[in-house]
Amino acid sequence: MTEMIFVENVRFLRGSKNFRNEAPVVEIELSPYWIDKYPVTNGRFSNFIQSGGYSTRELWTELGWSFIQSRGIQKPLYWEDAAWNQPDQPVTGVSWWEALAFAKSEEKTLPTEAQWEYAAGKGQVIYPWGDEIPSPELANYAPGCEPAELHRRSTVVYEHPKGISRIGCYDMAGNLNEWCIDNISQNYLWDFYKQNPVFLSDEDAPHVVKGGSGLHDEDCLRCASRDYYRPEIRDNIVGIRCVRNKRA
């Protein structure tokens, strides 16, 4: 599944008043871009492995290359786990560096936090599907952060058609968080220009993830919710969605 959705030049209200790290709520502008309709699946990621993505130096940053070489990494951490490795499940067990290298292999990149948030709710709704309270029919999540199954698994990326976002993206709430290009920031006070914002501090510092996972509660499914992990994390709570920026 490589279908992408085109986003025109837009202005929208980013953030929320719920938490200080989601403030201030201001209108920002984004240039046109394409975003994956579905998260990157195992079936799609297998092309990266089979084409030698893990041994193609030019796809990796210096730190990313050092990371996979020093650990002998040649595939995602859960690649051989039947609970996570079915073709239409979203790929997981990938570090930020693996996510970025994969995106580069498709001549794409990781979304900025702002691009991801607009694609999820257009700054108009609480959750990708609207303001309706989450339910298992809408997303794979853990009410109260208590998963129903101790030995959980991800759902296929088209499992929740009623939960699609306002622009038509699937699986933007729950199942897996998704890596963004940005480093985490305490809030949005750094953004003076309000145009194509992206916060980059240190490649080796924690990066933003968006969307929540099967281990997260209802609050984490909000479009404005933000979390972060160090780039080397390869847990089964993070996946990939790519963007392609429109060239001027």
Backbone as CSV, one residue per row, in Angstrom:
resi,resn,N_x,N_y,N_z,CA_x,CA_y,CA_z,C_x,C_y,C_z
1,MET,0.841,-1.186,0.000,0.000,0.000,0.000,0.882,1.243,0.000
2,THR,0.950,1.923,-1.115,1.799,3.108,-1.216,1.001,4.340,-1.621
3,GLU,-0.318,4.245,-1.551,-1.146,5.371,-1.949,-0.902,6.566,-1.040
4,MET,-0.853,7.755,-1.654,-0.624,8.973,-0.888,-1.775,9.956,-1.100
5,ILE,-1.948,10.844,-0.141,-2.994,11.866,-0.198,-2.326,13.226,-0.293
6,PHE,-2.799,14.040,-1.216,-2.207,15.362,-1.425,-2.871,16.399,-0.535
7,VAL,-2.054,17.209,0.095,-2.531,18.302,0.944,-2.143,19.620,0.292
8,GLU,-3.124,20.444,0.009,-2.873,21.755,-0.575,-2.196,22.672,0.443
9,ASN,-1.714,23.822,-0.025,-1.252,24.855,0.884,-2.376,25.203,1.850
10,VAL,-2.116,25.068,3.154,-3.189,25.224,4.140,-2.731,26.063,5.328
11,ARG,-3.713,26.619,6.028,-3.511,27.242,7.320,-4.429,26.530,8.309
12,PHE,-3.921,26.248,9.511,-4.762,25.576,10.495,-4.288,25.902,11.902
13,LEU,-5.137,25.630,12.869,-4.804,25.863,14.271,-4.094,24.636,14.837
14,ARG,-2.822,24.781,15.124,-2.028,23.690,15.684,-2.059,23.752,17.207
15,GLY,-2.047,22.566,17.838,-1.924,22.486,19.283,-3.258,22.409,19.996
16,SER,-3.206,22.491,21.325,-4.424,22.470,22.129,-4.175,23.196,23.446
17,LYS,-5.239,23.404,24.179,-5.149,24.038,25.493,-5.128,23.004,26.614
18,ASN,-5.092,21.733,26.250,-5.155,20.663,27.251,-3.915,20.585,28.129
19,PHE,-2.741,20.735,27.495,-1.478,20.607,28.217,-0.513,21.700,27.770
20,ARG,0.396,22.074,28.669,1.332,23.157,28.341,2.242,22.811,27.175
21,ASN,2.571,21.518,27.032,3.465,21.163,25.928,2.764,21.166,24.571
22,GLU,1.437,21.377,24.552,0.685,21.463,23.299,0.306,22.907,22.968
23,ALA,0.860,23.845,23.713,0.507,25.258,23.575,1.718,26.065,23.064
24,PRO,1.449,27.281,22.586,0.140,27.916,22.434,-0.574,27.451,21.165
25,VAL,-1.894,27.600,21.161,-2.679,27.290,19.969,-2.622,28.501,19.043
26,VAL,-1.996,28.333,17.898,-1.878,29.425,16.932,-2.089,28.895,15.528
27,GLU,-2.417,29.784,14.629,-2.582,29.402,13.231,-1.222,29.341,12.562
28,ILE,-0.953,28.239,11.869,0.292,28.092,11.128,-0.029,27.746,9.672
29,GLU,0.963,27.900,8.834,0.792,27.633,7.400,1.709,26.490,6.971
30,LEU,1.177,25.616,6.135,1.952,24.507,5.574,1.952,24.597,4.057
31,SER,3.108,24.364,3.453,3.193,24.256,2.001,2.631,22.910,1.564
32,PRO,2.292,22.755,0.284,1.715,21.488,-0.189,2.636,20.286,0.050
33,TYR,2.032,19.138,0.349,2.784,17.905,0.535,1.864,16.705,0.312
34,TRP,2.467,15.555,0.113,1.738,14.284,0.059,2.042,13.518,1.344
35,ILE,1.082,12.755,1.828,1.292,11.922,3.004,0.709,10.537,2.746
36,ASP,1.359,9.511,3.258,0.887,8.134,3.067,-0.535,7.962,3.598
37,LYS,-1.363,7.336,2.817,-2.730,7.045,3.259,-2.733,6.016,4.379
38,TYR,-1.793,5.084,4.334,-1.676,4.022,5.342,-0.284,4.077,5.980
39,PRO,-0.147,3.594,7.199,1.197,3.417,7.748,1.987,2.442,6.877
40,VAL,3.287,2.493,6.980,4.128,1.548,6.249,3.890,0.154,6.800
41,THR,3.517,-0.767,5.936,3.227,-2.142,6.347,4.490,-3.006,6.279
42,ASN,4.402,-4.193,6.873,5.498,-5.147,6.756,5.730,-5.544,5.299
43,GLY,4.634,-5.690,4.564,4.773,-6.042,3.152,5.558,-5.008,2.386
44,ARG,5.301,-3.764,2.690,6.006,-2.665,2.014,7.454,-2.571,2.497
45,PHE,7.667,-2.759,3.793,9.023,-2.666,4.329,9.904,-3.807,3.834
46,SER,9.292,-4.934,3.491,10.075,-6.068,2.999,10.832,-5.707,1.722
47,ASN,10.286,-4.791,0.928,10.987,-4.342,-0.283,12.293,-3.649,0.075
48,PHE,12.252,-2.894,1.176,13.452,-2.202,1.649,14.524,-3.209,2.049
49,ILE,14.129,-4.258,2.748,15.088,-5.286,3.171,15.648,-6.031,1.964
50,GLN,14.755,-6.466,1.081,15.159,-7.285,-0.061,16.020,-6.515,-1.059
51,SER,15.829,-5.197,-1.114,16.628,-4.388,-2.049,17.941,-3.925,-1.438
52,GLY,18.243,-4.391,-0.232,19.525,-4.059,0.399,19.538,-2.741,1.137
53,GLY,18.377,-2.311,1.625,18.304,-1.022,2.311,19.215,-0.912,3.511
54,TYR,19.394,-2.014,4.224,20.236,-1.977,5.410,21.730,-1.943,5.083
55,SER,22.077,-2.133,3.837,23.487,-2.085,3.453,23.760,-0.978,2.435
56,THR,22.771,-0.117,2.188,22.943,0.984,1.240,23.314,2.239,2.020
57,ARG,24.596,2.549,2.052,25.120,3.608,2.923,24.457,4.962,2.689
58,GLU,24.156,5.295,1.440,23.658,6.636,1.144,22.265,6.916,1.699
59,LEU,21.575,5.876,2.156,20.245,6.076,2.737,20.306,6.503,4.206
60,TRP,21.488,6.381,4.803,21.612,6.564,6.244,22.408,7.801,6.603
61,THR,22.012,8.445,7.699,22.846,9.501,8.250,24.071,8.844,8.884
62,GLU,25.054,9.647,9.215,26.270,9.098,9.829,25.946,8.390,11.138
63,LEU,25.112,9.006,11.959,24.741,8.390,13.231,23.888,7.138,13.020
64,GLY,22.990,7.192,12.039,22.148,6.038,11.751,22.956,4.854,11.266
65,TRP,23.912,5.114,10.398,24.773,4.050,9.878,25.599,3.433,11.003
66,SER,26.154,4.280,11.867,26.923,3.784,13.003,26.048,2.934,13.918
67,PHE,24.789,3.354,14.104,23.870,2.632,14.982,23.607,1.221,14.474
68,ILE,23.254,1.071,13.194,22.926,-0.272,12.706,24.171,-1.139,12.533
69,GLN,25.298,-0.519,12.168,26.521,-1.295,11.990,27.054,-1.819,13.327
70,SER,27.001,-0.993,14.353,27.548,-1.407,15.651,26.714,-2.506,16.294
71,ARG,25.437,-2.610,15.888,24.541,-3.606,16.477,24.201,-4.741,15.512
72,GLY,24.742,-4.676,14.314,24.483,-5.728,13.333,23.019,-5.807,12.921
73,ILE,22.334,-4.685,12.847,20.901,-4.654,12.543,20.669,-4.836,11.045
74,GLN,19.833,-5.803,10.688,19.512,-6.083,9.294,18.011,-6.192,9.046
75,LYS,17.213,-5.992,10.085,15.755,-6.096,9.963,15.125,-5.515,11.217
76,PRO,13.838,-5.192,11.186,13.154,-4.694,12.387,13.199,-5.716,13.509
77,LEU,13.070,-5.229,14.718,13.207,-6.085,15.891,12.153,-7.183,15.951
78,TYR,10.919,-6.894,15.477,9.824,-7.865,15.576,9.545,-8.562,14.237
79,TRP,10.547,-8.586,13.361,10.350,-9.093,12.013,9.967,-10.568,11.977
80,GLU,10.352,-11.333,12.965,10.058,-12.765,12.982,9.016,-13.144,14.035
81,ASP,8.317,-12.160,14.565,7.295,-12.380,15.580,5.922,-12.372,14.912
82,ALA,5.231,-13.494,14.956,3.952,-13.649,14.249,2.872,-12.693,14.743
83,ALA,3.036,-12.151,15.938,2.055,-11.199,16.448,2.181,-9.837,15.786
84,TRP,3.315,-9.607,15.104,3.586,-8.276,14.556,4.023,-8.277,13.091
85,ASN,4.281,-9.437,12.493,4.956,-9.439,11.190,4.087,-9.815,9.997
86,GLN,2.760,-9.775,10.139,1.909,-10.109,9.000,1.968,-8.995,7.940
87,PRO,1.792,-9.332,6.665,2.020,-8.356,5.588,1.260,-7.043,5.724
88,ASP,0.014,-7.077,6.194,-0.790,-5.855,6.271,-0.792,-5.209,7.656
89,GLN,0.012,-5.734,8.564,0.219,-5.043,9.833,1.272,-3.952,9.629
90,PRO,1.193,-2.880,10.406,2.218,-1.836,10.275,3.560,-2.325,10.799
91,VAL,4.620,-1.999,10.090,5.954,-2.401,10.550,6.245,-1.716,11.875
92,THR,6.901,-2.431,12.774,7.276,-1.873,14.067,8.630,-2.439,14.474
93,GLY,9.125,-1.999,15.639,10.463,-2.421,16.027,11.523,-1.741,15.190
94,VAL,11.236,-0.506,14.750,12.184,0.254,13.921,12.583,1.531,14.649
95,SER,13.857,1.803,14.664,14.368,3.036,15.242,14.010,4.219,14.346
96,TRP,14.225,5.412,14.865,14.008,6.622,14.052,14.914,6.597,12.836
97,TRP,16.136,6.101,13.000,17.075,6.049,11.877,16.607,5.067,10.804
98,GLU,16.055,3.947,11.203,15.526,2.995,10.220,14.324,3.595,9.491
99,ALA,13.484,4.303,10.240,12.323,4.944,9.624,12.755,5.977,8.591
100,LEU,13.750,6.779,8.932,14.227,7.810,8.005,14.883,7.191,6.777
101,ALA,15.682,6.146,6.967,16.337,5.477,5.838,15.294,4.866,4.908
102,PHE,14.270,4.239,5.492,13.206,3.684,4.658,12.540,4.784,3.841
103,ALA,12.204,5.884,4.484,11.561,6.983,3.767,12.439,7.463,2.611
104,LYS,13.722,7.601,2.853,14.637,8.038,1.795,14.660,7.045,0.642
105,SER,14.510,5.761,0.942,14.528,4.747,-0.114,13.344,4.909,-1.064
106,GLU,12.279,5.539,-0.604,11.118,5.812,-1.441,11.081,7.262,-1.915
107,GLU,12.209,7.945,-1.760,12.345,9.371,-2.130,11.320,10.224,-1.373
108,LYS,11.167,9.886,-0.096,10.268,10.608,0.796,11.042,10.974,2.057
109,THR,10.321,11.446,3.057,10.923,11.729,4.348,9.886,11.482,5.437
110,LEU,10.251,11.703,6.685,9.297,11.592,7.775,8.522,12.895,7.902
111,PRO,7.275,12.848,8.345,6.483,14.073,8.440,6.980,14.980,9.556
112,THR,6.825,16.276,9.349,7.002,17.164,10.481,5.820,16.937,11.417
113,GLU,6.001,17.330,12.658,4.918,17.195,13.612,3.670,17.936,13.124
114,ALA,3.867,19.108,12.535,2.739,19.909,12.050,2.043,19.238,10.875
115,GLN,2.819,18.666,9.951,2.212,17.957,8.820,1.373,16.789,9.306
116,TRP,1.898,16.048,10.265,1.173,14.904,10.808,-0.120,15.360,11.466
117,GLU,-0.048,16.409,12.278,-1.231,16.862,13.012,-2.323,17.365,12.076
118,TYR,-1.926,18.083,11.012,-2.947,18.540,10.064,-3.618,17.356,9.383
119,ALA,-2.830,16.382,8.946,-3.395,15.218,8.256,-4.335,14.435,9.160
120,ALA,-4.092,14.484,10.457,-4.944,13.747,11.392,-6.284,14.427,11.598
121,GLY,-6.287,15.743,11.795,-7.553,16.390,12.151,-7.827,17.749,11.559
122,LYS,-6.887,18.257,10.746,-7.041,19.564,10.114,-7.222,20.694,11.130
123,GLY,-6.853,20.433,12.392,-7.005,21.443,13.416,-8.449,21.730,13.778
124,GLN,-9.341,20.823,13.396,-10.778,21.074,13.566,-11.454,20.124,14.545
125,VAL,-10.829,18.988,14.818,-11.472,17.957,15.635,-10.488,17.420,16.676
126,ILE,-11.011,16.750,17.686,-10.163,16.208,18.748,-9.414,14.963,18.287
127,TYR,-10.134,14.060,17.640,-9.571,12.802,17.159,-9.636,12.774,15.630
128,PRO,-8.890,11.902,14.978,-8.934,11.874,13.515,-10.333,11.741,12.929
129,TRP,-11.213,10.988,13.577,-12.557,10.760,13.058,-13.544,11.849,13.446
130,GLY,-13.172,12.708,14.396,-14.078,13.754,14.863,-13.957,13.936,16.370
131,ASP,-15.050,14.288,17.025,-15.027,14.522,18.469,-15.653,13.382,19.274
132,GLU,-16.088,12.340,18.581,-16.694,11.197,19.259,-15.682,10.500,20.149
133,ILE,-16.108,10.114,21.351,-15.236,9.415,22.288,-14.714,8.119,21.669
134,PRO,-13.422,7.799,21.833,-12.865,6.578,21.239,-13.590,5.309,21.680
135,SER,-13.604,4.335,20.787,-14.160,3.018,21.060,-13.348,2.005,20.267
136,PRO,-13.429,0.704,20.611,-12.687,-0.309,19.859,-13.067,-0.362,18.381
137,GLU,-14.217,0.176,18.031,-14.623,0.210,16.630,-13.840,1.262,15.852
138,LEU,-13.290,2.244,16.562,-12.606,3.360,15.924,-11.085,3.235,15.944
139,ALA,-10.548,2.529,16.926,-9.088,2.467,17.052,-8.663,1.313,17.950
140,ASN,-7.402,0.919,17.801,-6.777,-0.083,18.659,-6.003,0.656,19.744
141,TYR,-6.535,0.652,20.959,-5.902,1.367,22.055,-6.189,0.620,23.356
142,ALA,-5.720,1.163,24.481,-5.899,0.509,25.778,-6.624,1.454,26.724
143,PRO,-7.926,1.323,26.889,-8.653,2.192,27.817,-7.989,2.198,29.192
144,GLY,-7.692,3.396,29.683,-7.020,3.497,30.971,-5.597,2.969,30.951
145,CYS,-5.007,2.831,29.778,-3.649,2.290,29.608,-3.530,0.856,30.117
146,GLU,-4.646,0.124,30.086,-4.636,-1.278,30.493,-5.089,-2.143,29.317
147,PRO,-4.138,-2.681,28.532,-4.505,-3.499,27.372,-5.304,-4.733,27.761
148,ALA,-6.265,-5.087,26.935,-7.124,-6.239,27.220,-6.329,-7.539,27.224
149,GLU,-5.303,-7.611,26.379,-4.493,-8.818,26.279,-3.055,-8.515,26.666
150,LEU,-2.496,-9.307,27.568,-1.106,-9.116,27.954,-0.193,-9.359,26.762
151,HIS,-0.487,-10.396,25.991,0.293,-10.692,24.785,-0.430,-10.076,23.592
152,ARG,-0.365,-8.770,23.508,-1.110,-8.033,22.493,-0.439,-8.136,21.129
153,ARG,-1.116,-7.625,20.120,-0.609,-7.582,18.761,-1.192,-6.362,18.075
154,SER,-0.627,-5.957,16.962,-1.186,-4.841,16.210,-2.315,-5.343,15.325
155,THR,-3.147,-4.429,14.876,-4.192,-4.749,13.908,-3.727,-4.344,12.518
156,VAL,-4.332,-4.917,11.486,-3.982,-4.530,10.123,-4.362,-3.074,9.912
157,VAL,-3.714,-2.418,8.979,-3.828,-0.963,8.859,-5.205,-0.494,8.394
158,TYR,-6.017,-1.395,7.828,-7.358,-1.009,7.381,-8.447,-1.567,8.305
159,GLU,-8.067,-1.937,9.526,-8.979,-2.575,10.471,-10.091,-1.641,10.953
160,HIS,-9.830,-0.324,10.939,-10.780,0.629,11.521,-11.197,1.698,10.501
161,PRO,-12.004,1.327,9.515,-12.402,2.295,8.480,-13.214,3.463,9.021
162,LYS,-13.883,3.284,10.161,-14.655,4.391,10.734,-13.761,5.389,11.462
163,GLY,-12.492,5.034,11.601,-11.573,5.910,12.315,-10.648,6.711,11.427
164,ILE,-10.907,6.749,10.126,-10.017,7.467,9.216,-10.032,8.968,9.504
165,SER,-8.952,9.625,9.132,-8.795,11.038,9.437,-9.614,11.912,8.499
166,ARG,-9.629,13.208,8.805,-10.404,14.167,8.026,-9.925,14.300,6.583
167,ILE,-8.687,13.902,6.289,-8.241,13.957,4.898,-8.214,12.576,4.258
168,GLY,-8.546,11.526,5.042,-8.637,10.185,4.472,-7.516,9.239,4.829
169,CYS,-6.692,9.572,5.818,-5.610,8.680,6.238,-6.126,7.645,7.245
170,TYR,-5.659,6.426,7.109,-6.035,5.345,8.017,-5.032,5.218,9.168
171,ASP,-5.544,4.761,10.312,-4.703,4.310,11.428,-3.845,5.422,12.036
172,MET,-4.396,6.627,12.134,-3.643,7.723,12.734,-3.909,7.848,14.237
173,ALA,-4.737,6.977,14.781,-4.991,6.971,16.217,-4.883,5.543,16.722
174,GLY,-3.999,5.308,17.687,-3.826,3.974,18.227,-3.020,3.064,17.331
175,ASN,-2.988,1.807,17.665,-2.222,0.765,16.966,-0.730,1.007,17.157
176,LEU,-0.149,1.960,16.430,1.247,2.335,16.641,1.401,3.846,16.583
177,ASN,2.245,4.388,17.449,2.718,5.754,17.247,3.464,5.818,15.922
178,GLU,3.703,7.026,15.444,4.452,7.186,14.199,5.542,8.242,14.386
179,TRP,6.742,7.899,13.918,7.879,8.805,14.026,7.662,10.088,13.228
180,CYS,8.050,11.207,13.813,8.116,12.483,13.097,9.581,12.898,12.960
181,ILE,9.853,13.834,12.076,11.223,14.287,11.855,11.709,15.155,13.005
182,ASP,10.769,15.843,13.690,11.129,16.824,14.721,11.742,16.193,15.961
183,ASN,12.627,16.949,16.602,12.975,16.675,17.988,11.860,17.213,18.870
184,ILE,11.767,16.687,20.073,10.727,17.148,20.984,11.090,18.544,21.519
185,SER,10.077,19.349,21.767,10.250,20.671,22.361,9.307,20.780,23.552
186,GLN,9.606,21.681,24.472,8.771,21.836,25.661,7.385,22.360,25.319
187,ASN,7.303,23.163,24.263,6.052,23.750,23.781,6.331,24.310,22.390
188,TYR,5.447,25.180,21.891,5.633,25.734,20.549,6.080,27.194,20.555
189,LEU,6.594,27.662,21.681,7.023,29.062,21.763,8.229,29.363,20.879
190,TRP,8.941,28.345,20.456,10.082,28.534,19.577,9.679,28.951,18.161
191,ASP,8.435,28.722,17.798,7.985,28.928,16.421,7.574,30.384,16.196
192,PHE,8.521,31.192,15.749,8.257,32.612,15.520,7.583,32.883,14.184
193,TYR,7.851,32.053,13.177,7.427,32.375,11.819,6.090,31.767,11.427
194,LYS,5.680,30.681,12.116,4.365,30.063,11.881,4.192,29.559,10.446
195,GLN,5.284,29.177,9.816,5.232,28.677,8.442,6.149,27.461,8.309
196,ASN,5.562,26.336,7.924,6.306,25.071,7.786,7.217,24.816,8.994
197,PRO,6.652,24.874,10.203,7.502,24.727,11.383,8.083,23.327,11.527
198,VAL,9.333,23.285,11.935,9.980,22.012,12.256,11.049,22.316,13.300
199,PHE,11.086,21.537,14.359,12.023,21.769,15.453,13.122,20.723,15.383
200,LEU,14.333,21.151,15.020,15.478,20.258,14.903,16.574,20.755,15.832
201,SER,16.914,19.955,16.817,17.952,20.358,17.768,19.178,19.468,17.669
202,ASP,18.980,18.149,17.772,20.086,17.198,17.764,19.546,15.861,17.280
203,GLU,20.135,15.345,16.236,19.669,14.073,15.665,19.639,12.958,16.704
204,ASP,20.551,13.008,17.645,20.662,11.962,18.654,19.760,12.203,19.864
205,ALA,19.002,13.299,19.848,18.083,13.620,20.943,16.712,13.010,20.655
206,PRO,15.816,12.948,21.651,14.488,12.354,21.430,13.710,13.045,20.306
207,HIS,12.938,12.230,19.578,12.106,12.719,18.482,10.626,12.515,18.806
208,VAL,9.820,13.363,18.222,8.373,13.327,18.437,7.772,12.068,17.815
209,VAL,6.812,11.476,18.515,5.942,10.450,17.933,4.502,10.920,18.138
210,LYS,3.640,10.545,17.208,2.248,10.992,17.254,1.308,9.804,17.050
211,GLY,0.140,9.882,17.689,-0.928,8.943,17.386,-1.306,7.948,18.466
212,GLY,-0.401,7.695,19.414,-0.711,6.680,20.423,-0.551,5.269,19.879
213,SER,-0.703,4.289,20.762,-0.521,2.891,20.360,-1.502,2.004,21.094
214,GLY,-1.373,0.708,20.895,-2.230,-0.244,21.589,-1.985,-0.321,23.074
215,LEU,-0.959,0.380,23.560,-0.679,0.457,24.988,-1.134,1.774,25.599
216,HIS,-1.617,2.698,24.760,-1.951,4.030,25.225,-3.457,4.223,25.386
217,ASP,-3.814,5.209,26.204,-5.230,5.452,26.495,-5.851,6.452,25.519
218,GLU,-7.108,6.810,25.807,-7.888,7.666,24.931,-7.224,9.025,24.692
219,ASP,-6.618,9.575,25.724,-6.031,10.907,25.616,-4.924,10.958,24.575
220,CYS,-4.168,9.872,24.468,-3.046,9.832,23.520,-3.500,9.729,22.066
221,LEU,-4.783,9.447,21.846,-5.308,9.343,20.490,-5.653,10.701,19.896
222,ARG,-5.636,11.747,20.713,-5.962,13.082,20.222,-4.967,13.533,19.150
223,CYS,-5.446,14.271,18.172,-4.570,14.752,17.098,-3.439,15.627,17.633
224,ALA,-3.717,16.402,18.682,-2.721,17.325,19.224,-1.787,16.682,20.239
225,SER,-2.097,15.458,20.675,-1.256,14.793,21.664,0.133,14.542,21.090
226,ARG,1.138,14.659,21.931,2.522,14.459,21.469,3.316,13.699,22.523
227,ASP,4.142,12.802,22.052,5.015,12.025,22.915,6.382,12.008,22.249
228,TYR,7.339,11.356,22.866,8.673,11.333,22.263,9.449,10.121,22.759
229,TYR,10.383,9.686,21.909,11.276,8.586,22.254,12.658,8.879,21.697
230,ARG,13.636,8.284,22.300,14.991,8.418,21.765,15.065,7.711,20.411
231,PRO,15.934,8.164,19.508,15.946,7.625,18.149,16.302,6.152,18.064
232,GLU,16.979,5.627,19.085,17.394,4.221,19.026,16.323,3.242,19.488
233,ILE,15.195,3.719,20.013,14.177,2.795,20.502,13.627,1.948,19.350
234,ARG,13.450,0.644,19.633,12.956,-0.282,18.604,11.850,-1.149,19.217
235,ASP,10.963,-0.507,19.933,9.894,-1.198,20.633,8.690,-1.395,19.714
236,ASN,7.687,-2.174,20.186,6.504,-2.430,19.357,5.396,-1.400,19.608
237,ILE,5.809,-0.152,19.787,4.851,0.932,19.978,5.004,2.038,18.943
238,VAL,5.967,1.881,18.010,6.226,2.941,17.033,6.344,2.358,15.634
239,GLY,5.773,3.084,14.669,5.854,2.701,13.264,6.192,3.895,12.398
240,ILE,5.825,3.813,11.116,6.274,4.796,10.122,5.111,5.236,9.237
241,ARG,5.074,6.503,8.933,4.232,7.054,7.862,5.096,8.115,7.168
242,CYS,5.132,8.089,5.855,6.038,8.975,5.117,5.296,10.140,4.460
243,VAL,6.077,11.172,4.132,5.555,12.295,3.358,6.508,12.579,2.201
244,ARG,5.966,13.263,1.213,6.790,13.801,0.130,6.429,15.273,-0.021
245,ASN,7.399,16.126,0.145,7.139,17.557,0.044,7.142,17.998,-1.409
246,LYS,6.191,18.842,-1.757,6.091,19.317,-3.124,7.194,20.327,-3.382
247,ARG,7.949,20.099,-4.439,9.028,21.024,-4.758,8.447,22.280,-5.397
248,ALA,9.074,23.417,-5.073,8.602,24.715,-5.600,8.836,24.782,-7.094
